Amino acid sequence: MSTNSSNATPRTVHTFCRICEPTCALVAQVDETQTVRLLPDKSHPVHKGFACHKGLNFTEIHHDPDRLNEPLKRRTAKTVPAQFDPVSWEAAAQDIAEKLTHIQNTWGGESVAVYNGNPSAFNSTARVGARAFASAVGIKLAFGSGTQDCANKFAASEQVFGTANLHPIPDFKHTDYFLSIGSNPKISHASFVHMTNPMGQIRDVVKRGGKVLHVNPRRIESATPATGDVLQIKPDTDLYFLAALINEIFAAGLEDADLLSTHGTNVDALKSFVSPYTAERVAGVVGISGDEIRQVATAFASAKSASVHASTGINMGRQGTLAYWLVQMLSLVSGNLGRRGGNIYSPGYFPAATVGKPKTDDPFFDTEFGSIRRTAGSLPGNLLADYIEAGHIKALFVMSGNPVLSMGGETRIREALKKLDLLVVIDIYAGATAEHADFALPATDWLERPDINSLALGFQPDPYVQYTDAVVEPIAERKPEWWIFAKLLQAMGQPSLLDHEAPDPLSKIDRQLAYSDLSVQSLKDKPGHVHQFDEPDPDLLFGIAVQHDGAKVDCCPALFGEELERAHEIFDELSNESDTQLKLITLRTNYMVNSWFHNAPSLKRDHALDNPLHMNPEDAARLGFDETSEVLVRNDYGTITATVKLDDTLRSGVVAMTHGWGHGDNPRFSVASNHPGVNVNQLLPSGPGSFERLSSQSFMTGIPVEVSAA
């Protein structure tokens, strides 16, 4: 980073990070050369100076010379690595518009698709532009990263609560027992709960005499004497652990009969499903003794207050929707749903739960790939290659996503992308997917655009809303995504935001802010551009959030029927599984964020230059491996080569690798290409049958693999 040689005082901007869900508050100091320095914002009423190294080091990405800084047009045939020529925005927009119009005239309006990646969720103006573009062009085929990490939660809540936008969060400040399943908040800062300093808040539960229990196949970094114990579960068995907890609560008469009577329907069907899953019966399958399961059930139901949270460890399994359903049932049956210290609803500036009602009782429709659905607007991401191969998609627009590395079946996706007549990638880097693109268009990063933390609605234990100005003007030719989509519409002769003298991509959020007597302008006028709300009232969950008639929770939705039967079959399959079967899980680290943080030099520590296969020492010894061993990891879907790393935090039978690597074919990443690693998603299933039917959620953890000497 350059330094300011003058004596000028740096300009200060209150802003916030948009890498992960806490959206930590930052102070940006900008000198006269437009060099940015990021510091924790100690004046913020909620974060109070908490921020992590990823957000503070984002300046490396902002100033990265490898960034995509001007529109690029493919010069050569679809070979990798691609050869691009820089073009003007006018030329790029005109070329894309002409190609897109030709494709639609030739193949029909539904031959165009979009794919939205994870960072777009943290961008309050990007989806506005993408939706306007999709609506004007008539795009019906939408895919996204949500079906790789969280679609199960929307599908479950839609049926259980009558809205996809209700995900009750732990009331951390008041809970006496916190159960965390498939989450590692020290590394990932939690998901579907947006809180500052998550480990500090968990530590406070223990300090005041509460109990914290983490359920995970690893002895995760989040579990310490000060932050709770860990129960090491077998991967992809969470459904049966949860079923046993609920069964034992009913068996011991510890359920809250009044709450179930007042706010529950189909309670008998819930009891019927969990009844076979006693603590003793599930113990061998989940890898936790019957006594331990009973102890957890009794302690949770008997605590003065108890809360539960589940994350990607259950989301990415074969039965993520059913597992998330039982997470909600554990809270309800124990009397902790909508209760102080239990799981509550925190609306923030607008009650999004009131606008997430399902549009139909039966979301499924038949296709040549089987019976599928859209979840939160997206088709199963694992069918993207199939739709292209079948000729249904001729043009694809990818926004802030990298499906080549982030979805299962890398080889299939690469081959499919070659068959497109038009691929446009809008991103901050020209990554692995852009190597197949006809056009790569440079987007702004979060230091270069105004924003509001709109993703936080419903997820904040300490609710607030914050506006940020752009910290600096965009470098080179970078443009915000809404502007790019509007420019394309303009080139097609369609109305767009750019037709307005003062385009306002935040106008929808402005209307939502009015619900709380706020506006974008009023936020600008507040200190730090922040408005803090009162502590959430637990009564709001049943008062405004549950959308079924009478604020009733459906304890066993009819839509789940077929999958409930399949759950019994999967249990029998797991019961008969070999004791030596290895299961692959995803390992998150502090030194990457999916596939887009691999070019940051500060994160390339000596111990974080590759993604080895983590293996329990007992398993390694049984197979004759040590830390010098190079191995083949294989299954029915693919084969990769990796180096063994002995890891005694893993329970026996579990191996782990980190998602997001595989940058070896990209010369535009000067740092990442020197430490490319291997794409573990080559071992994941893709195509029909590779995702959970209830939610379109991809099967990404607990994957059976074999490991042999390379």
C-alpha positions, 0 to 999 in steps of 0.5 A: 500500500502506498503512503501519503507523503503530504501532511493532509488529513485523511478523509474518513468514511463510516462504512461496513464490511460485506464479506460475511453476514455480521457486516462489521462496522469499519472506518475507512481513511482515504488519503489524497492518492485514494489509498484506503486504510480500513480500521474497526469502527469503535464508535458503532453502537453494536459492533463497538470496534469488532472486525476480523482480518479479512475485512480489514485487509480487503484493501488488498483486493480493492487495489489488486493489480490483477482485478478486472478493471475494463470490459474484456471481449474474447479474442479466441475460440473457447479455449482455456486460458482465454485471450481477451481484448479490452473494449469500451463499455459502449462497444461491449454493451452493443455487442452483447445486446446484438448477440442476445437479440439474435439468440432470442430471435433464433431460440426463443425468449427462454433460452437465456439464463442467469446465475447469481453468486454469494457476494450479490447477497451482500449488495443491496443494488446488484439484485435490483439490476439483475431482476430488472434485466431478467424481467425485461428480457423475459428470463425464466431460468435462474440459478444461484449459489443459494442451492449450494449452501442454504436453500433448505432453510427457505424450503423448510420455513416456507412449509413450517411457518408459512413464509420463507423469510422466518428463521428464528435466531438465538436470543444470545443475551438471555439464553441459558443453553445454546445448542449449535449444530453444523456451525463454526462461528469462530471461523465463519462468524455464523450464518442466518444470524448476524451478530457482532463478535459471535465468540464473545457472545457465546463466551458470555453465555458460559460466563453467566453459568449457561451451557453451550454445546457444539455438534460437529464431526470436528473438534472445531475451533469454536469449542473451548473451555470458555466457549462450550463443549463439542459432541462429534457426530458422524457427517450427514446424520443430523436428522436422526440426532435431532429426531432422537432429541425430540423423541426423548423429550416427548418420552420424558414428558418434557414437552411444552404442551400449552405451546404445542396446543396453542401454536402447533398443528400436526403434532401427532404426525411429528410424534409419529415420525420421531417415534422410531428414533430412540437414543439407543437406536440412533446411537450407532448411526450418529456416532453419539451414545444413547446416554449422551443424546438423552442428557442433551435432550433433558438439559435442553428441555429443562433449561430455564431457556434454550436456543438452537442454531444450525448452519451449513453442516446440516444444510449441505447434507442429503436431508437438509430441509428435514433437518432444519425442520427438526431444528425448529421443532426442537425449539417449539416442542421444548417451549423455547420458540418465541420465548425470551432466551429461546429462538426469536424474531428480529424484524429490523427496519422491515418485517420481511417474514410478512412477504415470504409466503409461498405462491403455491401449495405444490411447487414441483413441476415435471421436467426431463430431469425429473420433478424439480422446483424453484427455491427462493427463485432459483432452480437446482444449481446442480442442473445448470450443466444439464440445462445447457447440454440439453440445449435449453440455455444458449446465453448465460449471465453470471453475476459475482459467481464462479460455478466452475469452482463452486458447484459439483462436477467441474468437468461437466460445467466446463464442457457445458459452458463451451456450448453456450452461444453467449456467456457474460461474466460480471465480477471483480475478477476474471476467475475460472468461470470467466475463462469460458466467457465471451465478455468479462465485465468489471464490477465495483467492489464494496468500497466503491458503491453506496449500500445498506445492510439489507441482508440483515432483516430478520437475523440480528440479535442487536438490530440496526440499519446502516447506510454507507456512501461509496468510500472512493470513486470506482477505479478505472472502468469498474461499474456497479452491477445495477449500472451494467444491467441497465446499460445492457437494457439501454443497448437493447432499446429497453427502458432502464434506470439509466433513463432517469436523470438521477437513477436510484437503485435504493428506491425499494429499500427506501420504501421498506425503510418507511415502515420504521419511519426512516429513509435513506436520507434520514440514515445519511443524517445520523451519526455514522449513518446508523439507526439502532432498534430496540431489543427484539420482543419475543412476542413478535414471532407469533405476533407478526412473523408466523404466516400460517392461519392463527399463527400456527406452526405446521409440525409435519408439513404434508409436502414432506411426506415422500421424503419422510419415508425416504428418511427411514430408508436412508437410516437403514442404509446408514445402519448397514454402512461399513465401519471403514467408510470414509466421509468427506466434509467441507473444512472452512479456514480463516485464510480464504472465502469460497473462491474469490479471496485466493489472490490476497497475499496476506492470506497466503500464510505458510500453513495456508498455501494449499488445501490438503486432505485432512485425515484422522491419524488413526485412519491414516495409520490404518491405510499406511499414510503419513504427512508426506503421503500423496493420495488419490481421493476418489468416488463415483463422481471424480478423482483428485490428488491431494497431500495428507495432513494429519488432523486429530480434531476429526473423528475417525472415519471423517476426512476434510478439504477446503472448498474454493481452490483450483486456480491453476489454469488462470494466469490472471491470478498472479498470487492464486495461480502460484498456489492453485490447490485442487477443486474438491468439488470434483468429488461432488455429485451433479445432475439429476438425483444430486440434490435434495428434492424438497429444496434443490439443495446440493449434496455437498457434505458427508460424501463417501470417498475412497483414499489410496496411494497416488 
